[in-house]
Amino acid sequence: MKSTIGKNITISLYGESHGESIGVVIDGLEAGIKLNLDAVQAQLDKRRAKGKISTQRHEEDLFHITSGFFNGCTTGTPLHIQIMNKEQHSRDYTPQLLRPSHADYTAYVKYHGCQDYRGGGHFSGRITAPLVAAGAIAQQILEKKGILIGTHIKQCMDIHDREFDDLNADLKALSAMDFAVLDNDAQSAMIKLIEAAAAQKDSVGGILETMILNVPAGIGEPYFHSIESNLSAYLFSVPAVKGVEFGMGFDFVNHYGSEANDAWLMSGDKIVSKTNNNGGINGGIANGMPILFRTVIKPTPSIFKPQQTVDYNEKKETILELKGRHDPAIFHRARVVVDAVTALCLLDLCVEAYGGKWMRD
Ligand SMILES: Cc1cc2nc3c(=O)[nH]c(=O)nc-3n(C[C@H](O)[C@H](O)[C@H](O)COP(=O)(O)O)c2cc1C
């Protein structure tokens, strides 16, 4: 299968964690779109590892556009973004000792030992850097149309962020944050929790909550190409994502229809709903309310506590004592990746609805 997603705006992702470079080709962008490259770098910087709560592999993540961009604008031909790998420590990896919950075993089976296992190879979270760069371009195009995307860390273990409140102000605040938690106390408690897990040679997971504002009603398709189906395909492409729910999600099970239904109201000449339990989507199509979904990111598989595993070559059970550098939590870095893939998906859907010229009108 090709490592490509999208219909109108396609992105093809390539690279390995310890290879020379990683990157993405974006195809389908209209010619003449002005791009702010500083804003792309700013998104990449948010994903970069910082402090004790992230891996000690510190990559600069400076990006180069090698084609499809000229005189400050897109040319309309495929746009290639490249990011060099500079901080590899390849000796830390013994691929035959399969890391529990990572893709070491499945990669062996699928690629029969030909895979570049160094640093997790193609399955490394590192490959999400070019996704973030591509997503930042999509985000810029959407923002010019008033469509805004923001994600906060909703929960880590028993620590909860506050709910979204003033939506525009919250999204603005989140866009400036490295560790995207709206409540200051919850923010410092989560950071302490990650540090404590790291000190115990362990890792933790978290729930991200994403809001998309000003998606015009009518975007999306029924059944197979619903907004939920499309977004889920993008979101589940992000390594370590193990669940996605829209609106009230799995909590629908606790409510009667009379409580769960979103009553329709008039707001001036606009049809709106009183509540937004369906997360802005009905029948796969945007209803004009904010699109709301949550993504759960599992705890980092690579932990430094001894773990039961199998030696693939010897076919013997053994204990894995990991070396190397790993994130004690992924979710705070994955949040920018979630924003990126959301933007790429939404741009694709908007171009499906309005055509390519919409991107620069
Ligand atoms: C931003 C980001 C950083 C990640 N960092 C690590 C890491 O340091 N160590 C690790 O074992 N997994 C890390 N992962 C997760 C693995 O890539 C992922 O769990 C693995 O490929 C298996 O895929 P799955 O969890 O989707 O099944 C990271 C993922 C993301 C999105």
Ligand as a Chemical Component Dictionary entry (heavy atoms), coordinates in Angstrom:
data_LIG
# 
_chem_comp.id                   LIG 
_chem_comp.type                 NON-POLYMER 
_chem_comp.pdbx_formal_charge   0 
_chem_comp.three_letter_code    LIG 
# 
loop_
_chem_comp_atom.comp_id 
_chem_comp_atom.atom_id 
_chem_comp_atom.alt_atom_id 
_chem_comp_atom.type_symbol 
_chem_comp_atom.charge 
_chem_comp_atom.model_Cartn_x 
_chem_comp_atom.model_Cartn_y 
_chem_comp_atom.model_Cartn_z 
_chem_comp_atom.pdbx_ordinal 
LIG C1  C1  C 0 5.235 12.618 18.764 1  
LIG C2  C2  C 0 5.418 11.165 19.057 2  
LIG C3  C3  C 0 6.526 10.742 19.788 3  
LIG C4  C4  C 0 6.709 9.384  20.095 4  
LIG N1  N1  N 0 7.803 9.022  20.830 5  
LIG C5  C5  C 0 7.988 7.705  21.143 6  
LIG C6  C6  C 0 9.122 7.297  21.918 7  
LIG O1  O1  O 0 9.952 8.095  22.324 8  
LIG N2  N2  N 0 9.244 5.978  22.199 9  
LIG C7  C7  C 0 8.318 5.052  21.789 10 
LIG O2  O2  O 0 8.459 3.878  22.078 11 
LIG N3  N3  N 0 7.236 5.426  21.059 12 
LIG C8  C8  C 0 7.056 6.712  20.709 13 
LIG N4  N4  N 0 5.962 7.079  19.967 14 
LIG C9  C9  C 0 4.933 6.066  19.661 15 
LIG C10 C10 C 0 5.335 5.001  18.665 16 
LIG O3  O3  O 0 5.773 5.599  17.462 17 
LIG C11 C11 C 0 4.141 4.060  18.422 18 
LIG O4  O4  O 0 3.611 3.639  19.625 19 
LIG C12 C12 C 0 4.563 2.840  17.609 20 
LIG O5  O5  O 0 4.874 3.225  16.298 21 
LIG C13 C13 C 0 3.473 1.762  17.533 22 
LIG O6  O6  O 0 2.327 2.284  16.930 23 
LIG P1  P1  P 0 0.897 2.239  17.654 24 
LIG O7  O7  O 0 1.122 2.702  19.053 25 
LIG O8  O8  O 0 0.063 3.214  16.869 26 
LIG O9  O9  O 0 0.406 0.836  17.594 27 
LIG C14 C14 C 0 5.769 8.424  19.633 28 
LIG C15 C15 C 0 4.660 8.860  18.890 29 
LIG C16 C16 C 0 4.470 10.210 18.605 30 
LIG C17 C17 C 0 3.256 10.631 17.832 31 
# 
loop_
_chem_comp_bond.comp_id 
_chem_comp_bond.atom_id_1 
_chem_comp_bond.atom_id_2 
_chem_comp_bond.value_order 
_chem_comp_bond.pdbx_ordinal 
LIG C1  C2  SING 1  
LIG C2  C3  SING 2  
LIG C2  C16 DOUB 3  
LIG C3  C4  DOUB 4  
LIG C4  N1  SING 5  
LIG C4  C14 SING 6  
LIG N1  C5  DOUB 7  
LIG C5  C6  SING 8  
LIG C5  C8  SING 9  
LIG C6  O1  DOUB 10 
LIG C6  N2  SING 11 
LIG N2  C7  SING 12 
LIG C7  O2  DOUB 13 
LIG C7  N3  SING 14 
LIG N3  C8  DOUB 15 
LIG C8  N4  SING 16 
LIG N4  C9  SING 17 
LIG N4  C14 SING 18 
LIG C9  C10 SING 19 
LIG C10 O3  SING 20 
LIG C10 C11 SING 21 
LIG C11 O4  SING 22 
LIG C11 C12 SING 23 
LIG C12 O5  SING 24 
LIG C12 C13 SING 25 
LIG C13 O6  SING 26 
LIG O6  P1  SING 27 
LIG P1  O7  DOUB 28 
LIG P1  O8  SING 29 
LIG P1  O9  SING 30 
LIG C14 C15 DOUB 31 
LIG C15 C16 SING 32 
LIG C16 C17 SING 33 
# 
